[in-house]
């Protein structure tokens, strides 16, 4: 009776069952997977969302690609990053996930393919499946820092490839895509009529000095059709407002054709709320204070993590250029699934196993850098104790 696009089993996995049991029995645990900035103690001004009640939002004009004032505000925010994007090349969406769905509809027919990085966030499995697109992985190589394995990417290309997805910085590896990598992608993609989709939602959050400013930007590309994704969810810590965007770049003729078609798709759904569009300029301006808090928190936790684990011979923290996560490499004393369940039930700390993100081998743990410093430190110390390591709290 139901579509095969929905997985046949929706039961929680083993770790999910363990989390539910911890909560059912009232046993506390430190959540080092928390990715919601509104739940980790940042100070949000109580009137921050007041612009959503602007009387202008009482009128409804269905702009398919978004209100021009809102698109100008987002173009101005790109200017803050040193990237020039004309407002008429910005398309508003309800979220980054919505943006992916719109682009899959724009670029791909049923059974066409997109290439996705590995490791990366598992959401791509659902997004591509829901739009009847095939996801094929290409690898990121780790040699001190992560980079695109272009041999892997070229082997994954087929006549049905319609887009290459890059995430910069990647979630969870934290690696930014460089200009040199975008240059090589353009050489591969442009002659084959393959687009680049660059998820840049974490681009404001660098962990290693200079990593963000040195990164390549898809919105600057002129030789290949490119789509850069952003949104309020990460840029100003407001996931509840539900506003994202696509910045379109590339050869003028392809950009024009893409925007015409996106307008039709967007006009069919009209998913973006008017209050969010009316409020976006003020939210971007005032939300900078939230972004500063997030950046200070994740930088503090990242520095403490690297400093602490440096004294633990059996464990390592992989270098991360940016984003809200960090990756720990730990001894392979047991399968990752056994490890994360044991950490939760015996040590009271929840982490993600590397296999959630398609790491090529064991053993990796992925932790969020968002929790307050004291609970973050407590959770990490518990993890390290699991390996009979000694670590001191900050």
C-alpha positions as CSV (number, residue, x, y, z in Angstrom):
1,X,0.0,0.0,0.0
2,X,2.9,2.4,0.7
3,X,5.6,3.8,-1.5
4,X,8.9,1.9,-1.7
5,X,10.6,5.3,-1.2
6,X,9.9,4.9,2.5
7,X,12.1,2.3,4.2
8,X,10.1,-0.9,5.0
9,X,11.2,-0.9,8.6
10,X,11.1,2.3,10.7
11,X,12.1,0.6,14.0
12,X,14.9,2.3,15.9
13,X,18.4,0.8,15.6
14,X,20.2,-0.8,18.5
15,X,21.6,2.5,19.7
16,X,18.2,4.1,19.4
17,X,16.7,1.4,21.5
18,X,19.4,2.0,24.1
19,X,18.6,5.7,24.2
20,X,14.9,5.1,24.6
21,X,15.6,2.7,27.5
22,X,17.9,5.2,29.2
23,X,15.1,7.7,29.1
24,X,12.4,5.3,30.0
25,X,14.2,4.3,33.2
26,X,15.2,7.9,34.0
27,X,19.0,7.2,33.9
28,X,20.7,10.5,33.0
29,X,23.4,10.7,30.3
30,X,25.5,13.4,28.7
31,X,24.4,13.9,25.1
32,X,27.4,14.5,22.9
33,X,25.3,14.2,19.8
34,X,23.2,17.3,20.4
35,X,23.0,19.4,17.2
36,X,20.1,21.8,18.2
37,X,21.6,25.2,19.2
38,X,18.4,26.2,21.0
39,X,18.9,23.4,23.6
40,X,22.4,24.0,24.8
41,X,22.2,27.2,26.8
42,X,22.9,30.0,24.4
43,X,21.4,33.4,25.2
44,X,18.7,34.2,22.7
45,X,17.1,37.7,23.2
46,X,13.5,37.2,24.1
47,X,12.3,39.5,21.3
48,X,14.6,38.1,18.6
49,X,11.7,36.7,16.7
50,X,9.6,39.8,17.0
51,X,10.2,40.7,13.3
52,X,8.1,37.7,12.4
53,X,5.1,39.7,13.6
54,X,5.8,42.6,11.2
55,X,2.4,43.8,9.9
56,X,3.8,43.5,6.4
57,X,3.6,39.8,6.8
58,X,-0.2,40.0,7.0
59,X,-0.3,40.5,3.2
60,X,0.4,37.5,0.9
61,X,2.2,37.8,-2.4
62,X,3.4,34.5,-3.7
63,X,6.9,35.2,-5.0
64,X,8.1,31.8,-6.3
65,X,11.8,32.5,-5.7
66,X,11.3,34.7,-2.7
67,X,10.7,38.4,-2.0
68,X,13.3,40.6,-3.5
69,X,14.0,42.4,-0.3
70,X,14.7,39.1,1.5
71,X,17.0,38.1,-1.4
72,X,18.8,41.4,-1.2
73,X,19.4,40.8,2.6
74,X,20.9,37.4,1.9
75,X,23.0,38.8,-0.9
76,X,24.3,41.4,1.6
77,X,25.2,38.6,4.0
78,X,27.2,36.9,1.3
79,X,29.1,40.2,1.0
80,X,30.1,39.8,4.6
81,X,31.9,36.7,3.6
82,X,33.6,38.4,0.6
83,X,31.3,36.7,-1.9
84,X,29.3,38.7,-4.4
85,X,25.9,37.2,-5.4
86,X,23.3,39.2,-7.3
87,X,20.0,39.0,-5.5
88,X,18.2,37.7,-8.6
89,X,20.5,34.7,-8.4
90,X,19.2,33.7,-5.0
91,X,16.3,31.4,-4.5
92,X,14.6,31.1,-1.1
93,X,13.7,27.7,0.3
94,X,12.1,26.4,3.5
95,X,15.3,24.6,4.6
96,X,18.5,23.1,3.2
97,X,16.7,19.7,2.8
98,X,14.0,21.5,0.8
99,X,16.8,23.0,-1.3
100,X,18.2,19.6,-2.1
101,X,14.7,18.3,-3.1
102,X,14.2,21.3,-5.4
103,X,17.5,20.8,-7.1
104,X,17.0,17.1,-7.6
105,X,13.7,17.9,-9.3
106,X,15.5,20.5,-11.4
107,X,18.4,18.3,-12.5
108,X,17.4,14.7,-12.4
109,X,14.9,12.2,-13.8
110,X,13.9,9.0,-12.1
111,X,16.9,6.8,-11.7
112,X,19.5,9.5,-12.5
113,X,22.5,9.7,-10.2
114,X,24.1,12.2,-7.9
115,X,27.5,11.7,-6.2
116,X,27.7,12.2,-2.5
117,X,30.9,12.4,-0.3
118,X,31.8,9.6,2.1
119,X,32.1,10.1,5.0
120,X,29.2,12.5,5.3
121,X,25.8,13.1,6.9
122,X,23.4,10.1,6.4
123,X,20.5,12.4,5.5
124,X,21.4,12.1,1.8
125,X,20.1,8.5,1.7
126,X,16.6,9.7,2.5
127,X,16.7,12.9,0.4
128,X,17.8,11.1,-2.8
129,X,15.4,8.1,-2.2
130,X,12.4,10.4,-1.7
131,X,13.1,12.1,-5.1
132,X,13.8,8.8,-6.9
133,X,17.4,9.7,-7.5
134,X,20.3,7.2,-7.0
135,X,23.0,8.3,-4.6
136,X,26.5,7.0,-5.3
137,X,29.5,7.7,-3.0
138,X,32.8,9.1,-3.7
139,X,35.5,9.0,-1.0
140,X,37.3,11.6,1.0
141,X,40.9,10.8,1.7
142,X,42.5,11.4,5.1
143,X,46.2,12.4,5.0
144,X,46.5,14.6,8.0
145,X,43.5,16.5,6.6
146,X,40.6,15.4,4.5
147,X,40.5,16.0,0.7
148,X,38.5,14.7,-2.2
149,X,39.7,11.4,-3.7
150,X,39.4,12.3,-7.3
151,X,40.2,8.8,-8.5
152,X,37.2,7.6,-6.5
153,X,35.0,10.4,-7.9
154,X,36.0,9.8,-11.5
155,X,35.2,6.0,-11.1
156,X,31.8,6.9,-9.7
157,X,30.8,9.1,-12.7
158,X,28.4,7.6,-15.3
159,X,26.4,8.9,-18.2
160,X,23.5,9.3,-15.7
161,X,25.4,11.4,-13.2
162,X,23.6,14.8,-12.9
163,X,25.3,16.5,-9.9
164,X,28.2,16.2,-7.5
165,X,27.5,17.1,-4.0
166,X,30.1,18.7,-1.8
167,X,29.7,19.7,1.8
168,X,32.0,22.5,3.0
169,X,32.8,22.2,5.8
170,X,31.9,18.5,5.7
171,X,29.7,17.1,8.4
172,X,31.3,15.4,10.4
173,X,34.9,15.6,9.1
174,X,35.0,19.4,9.2
175,X,37.0,19.6,5.9
176,X,36.5,22.6,3.7
177,X,36.6,22.2,-0.1
178,X,39.4,24.2,-1.6
179,X,39.4,26.4,-4.7
180,X,41.8,23.9,-6.3
181,X,39.4,21.1,-5.7
182,X,36.5,23.1,-7.1
183,X,38.7,23.8,-10.2
184,X,39.2,20.1,-10.7
185,X,35.5,19.4,-10.2
186,X,34.7,22.0,-12.8
187,X,37.0,20.4,-15.3
188,X,35.3,17.1,-14.7
189,X,31.7,18.4,-14.5
190,X,31.3,21.2,-17.0
191,X,31.9,19.1,-20.2
192,X,29.6,16.4,-19.0
193,X,26.7,18.8,-18.1
194,X,27.0,17.9,-14.4
195,X,26.2,20.5,-11.8
196,X,27.9,21.1,-8.5
197,X,25.7,21.3,-5.4
198,X,27.7,22.8,-2.4
199,X,26.2,22.6,1.1
200,X,27.9,25.5,2.9
201,X,25.6,25.7,5.9
202,X,28.5,25.5,8.4
203,X,30.8,27.8,6.5
204,X,30.7,30.5,9.2
205,X,32.2,28.2,11.8
206,X,35.9,27.6,11.4
207,X,37.8,25.7,14.0
208,X,41.3,26.0,12.6
209,X,42.4,29.6,12.0
210,X,42.1,30.7,8.4
211,X,40.2,27.6,7.3
212,X,37.0,29.4,6.3
213,X,38.7,32.3,4.4
214,X,40.9,29.8,2.5
215,X,37.9,27.7,1.4
216,X,36.6,27.6,-2.1
217,X,33.1,29.1,-2.7
218,X,30.7,27.5,-5.2
219,X,28.9,30.9,-5.6
220,X,32.0,32.3,-7.3
221,X,32.2,29.6,-10.0
222,X,31.6,30.9,-13.6
223,X,32.6,27.9,-15.7
224,X,30.2,25.2,-14.3
225,X,26.6,25.4,-13.1
226,X,26.8,25.5,-9.3
227,X,24.4,25.8,-6.4
228,X,25.5,27.0,-3.0
229,X,23.2,26.2,-0.1
230,X,22.8,28.2,3.2
231,X,20.2,28.9,5.8
232,X,19.3,30.5,9.1
233,X,19.3,27.2,10.9
234,X,23.1,27.2,11.1
235,X,24.2,30.7,10.2
236,X,22.4,32.4,13.1
237,X,21.3,29.3,15.1
238,X,17.6,29.6,14.3
239,X,16.4,26.2,13.0
240,X,12.8,26.9,14.0
241,X,12.4,29.8,11.5
242,X,12.7,27.5,8.5
243,X,14.4,29.6,5.9
244,X,17.2,28.5,3.6
245,X,18.5,29.6,0.2
246,X,20.2,28.6,-3.0
247,X,22.8,30.8,-4.6
248,X,23.1,30.0,-8.3
249,X,26.4,30.5,-10.2
250,X,27.9,29.5,-13.5
251,X,27.7,30.4,-17.2
252,X,25.0,33.0,-17.7
253,X,22.9,30.9,-20.1
254,X,22.8,27.9,-17.8
255,X,22.1,30.1,-14.8
256,X,19.2,31.8,-16.6
257,X,17.8,28.4,-17.7
258,X,18.1,27.0,-14.2
259,X,16.4,30.0,-12.5
260,X,13.5,29.8,-15.0
261,X,13.0,26.2,-14.1
262,X,13.5,26.7,-10.4
263,X,10.8,29.4,-10.5
264,X,8.3,26.9,-11.9
265,X,9.2,24.3,-9.3
266,X,9.1,26.8,-6.4
267,X,5.8,28.3,-7.7
268,X,4.3,24.8,-7.5
269,X,5.1,24.4,-3.8
270,X,5.4,28.0,-2.4
271,X,7.0,26.5,0.7
272,X,8.6,29.6,2.2
273,X,6.6,31.5,4.8
274,X,6.0,35.2,4.3
275,X,6.8,36.2,7.9
276,X,10.3,34.6,7.6
277,X,10.9,36.5,4.4
278,X,9.8,39.8,5.9
279,X,12.0,39.2,9.0
280,X,15.2,37.8,7.4
281,X,17.1,41.1,7.1
282,X,16.7,41.8,10.8
283,X,17.3,38.2,11.8
284,X,20.6,38.1,9.9
285,X,21.7,41.3,11.6
286,X,20.6,40.4,15.2
287,X,21.4,36.7,14.8
288,X,25.1,37.6,14.5
289,X,25.2,37.6,18.3
290,X,24.0,34.0,18.4
291,X,26.6,33.0,15.8
292,X,29.3,34.6,17.9
293,X,28.2,32.6,20.9
294,X,28.2,29.4,18.9
295,X,31.6,30.0,17.4
296,X,33.1,30.8,20.8
297,X,31.6,27.6,22.3
298,X,32.7,25.2,19.6
299,X,36.2,26.8,19.4
300,X,36.6,26.4,23.1
301,X,35.5,22.8,23.2
302,X,37.5,21.9,20.1
303,X,40.7,23.4,21.6
304,X,40.2,21.7,24.9
305,X,39.4,18.4,23.2
306,X,42.6,18.5,21.1
307,X,44.7,19.5,24.1
308,X,43.3,16.8,26.3
309,X,43.4,13.9,23.9
310,X,47.0,14.9,22.9
311,X,48.0,13.4,26.2
312,X,46.2,10.1,25.6
313,X,48.4,7.8,23.4
314,X,45.6,5.4,22.4
315,X,43.2,8.1,21.1
316,X,43.4,10.9,18.6
317,X,41.3,13.9,17.4
318,X,41.2,14.3,13.7
319,X,41.9,17.8,12.5
320,X,38.7,19.7,11.7
321,X,38.7,22.9,9.7
322,X,35.2,23.9,10.8
323,X,31.6,22.9,11.7
324,X,29.9,21.7,14.9
325,X,31.4,18.3,15.2
326,X,34.7,16.6,16.0
327,X,35.9,13.1,15.2
328,X,37.8,10.9,17.7
329,X,39.8,7.9,16.6
330,X,39.8,5.3,19.4
331,X,41.2,1.8,19.8
332,X,39.3,-1.0,18.1
333,X,38.7,-3.0,21.1
334,X,35.1,-3.9,20.1
335,X,32.7,-3.2,17.2
336,X,31.6,0.4,17.0
337,X,28.0,-0.4,17.7
338,X,29.0,-2.3,20.9
339,X,31.2,0.5,21.9
340,X,28.6,3.3,21.6
341,X,26.0,1.3,23.4
342,X,28.4,0.4,26.2
343,X,29.5,4.1,26.5
344,X,25.8,5.0,26.9
345,X,24.7,2.3,29.3
346,X,27.9,1.9,31.4
347,X,29.4,5.4,31.2
348,X,26.4,7.6,30.7
349,X,27.6,9.4,27.5
350,X,26.0,9.3,24.1
351,X,28.2,9.5,21.0
352,X,27.7,8.7,17.3
353,X,29.6,5.8,15.8
354,X,31.6,6.4,12.7
355,X,29.6,4.0,10.7
356,X,26.6,6.3,10.9
357,X,28.6,8.6,8.5
358,X,30.1,5.8,6.3
359,X,33.7,6.1,7.7
360,X,35.7,3.5,5.8
361,X,36.9,1.6,8.8
362,X,36.6,1.4,12.6
363,X,36.9,2.9,15.1
364,X,35.7,6.5,15.1
365,X,33.4,8.4,17.4
366,X,31.7,11.6,16.3
367,X,30.8,14.2,19.0
368,X,29.0,17.5,18.9
369,X,31.0,20.6,20.0
370,X,27.8,22.4,20.9
371,X,27.2,21.3,24.6
372,X,28.3,23.7,27.4
373,X,32.0,23.3,28.2
374,X,31.5,21.6,31.6
375,X,29.2,18.8,30.3
376,X,31.3,18.5,27.2
377,X,34.4,18.0,29.2
378,X,32.7,15.5,31.6
379,X,31.4,13.5,28.6
380,X,34.8,13.3,26.9
381,X,36.5,12.3,30.1
382,X,34.1,9.5,30.5
383,X,34.8,8.4,26.9
384,X,38.6,8.4,27.6
385,X,38.2,6.5,30.9
386,X,36.4,3.8,28.9
387,X,39.8,3.1,27.3
388,X,41.6,3.2,30.7
389,X,43.1,6.5,29.7
390,X,43.8,9.3,32.1
391,X,42.5,12.8,31.3
392,X,42.1,15.8,33.4
393,X,39.2,18.2,33.2
394,X,39.8,21.8,32.2
